[in-house]
Amino acid sequence: MTAVLEVRDLQKSFGAVVAAKDINVTVNEHEIIGIIGANGAGKTTFVNMVTGYLKPTSGQIEFAGRNIMGLPPRDITVLGISRSFQVPQVFASESVFDNLLMAYAITEETGMGLLAPLYNDERAARVDSHLERYKIADYRNAVSSTLPQGIRKLLDIAMAAVSKPTILMLDEPTSGISAEEKFGLMDIIMEALAEDKTTVLFIEHDMEIVERYVSRVLAFYQGQIICDAPTAEALVDPGVREFVIGEEYHRTRTEAAARQGGADNA
């Protein structure tokens, strides 16, 4: 496997408060990694440091063999690391189509080219294709502020993915989504990103989503990674059970597996 992101001895302090400590991670191309932990465990701090929204106190971040420590978010995005946010970052007063049109223009133009008209037929065709890929074509002309939460999430992630980044980092893609909608939404996202062979890391509190979509888990606690393992191993790790998912979730999961095993043997 080829490493695309290497983080070594990453630290972040706010005065006497340590938000991240001794973070060491290697991310390989095409991996799907779930980032879990309680609120305040350091998950978003980690994502913010990798994407340039927060400057580390010390350590090293290498993307595709290049040191990206201290680079601003725009430069990191251009290199190939994009992200979405827990609260969708869309232009609320603009249509879904125009949101994606602007995202494409920002991705495709530099310098004085950014002053050129956003619309042209070729770009509009790319936008419409992207709308189809993320299953939001029916909302093409809808004003973004009127969108249901799930569609707004899809739009935000679709905008982050227009550049076909090497790595896409998602912050709680299913937050605010109903239990009935969450798997359908994630199926759309993961299918679209798989087409581009995108490496994905996403923060998630819903362990059903983690179990279903990720092959590897990074579990955070008090600013440190307490477990970096395949999903099945991580979810039974004693530290993860105690500090992240809780014994009640583990017990429920074990009982469900036992019931399923009994049904299979009946």
Secondary structure by P-SEA (a helix, b strand, c coil): ccccbbbcbbbbbccccccccbbbbbbccbbbbbbbbcccccaaaaaaaaaccccccbbbbbccccccccccaaaaaaabbbbccccccccccccaaaaaaaaaaaacccccccccccccaaaaaaaaaaaaaaccccccccccccccaaaaaaaaaaaaacccccbbbbcccccccccccaaaaaaaaaaaaaaaccbbbbbbccaaaaaccccbbbbbccccccccccaaaaaaccccccccccaaaaaaaaaaaaaaaaaaac
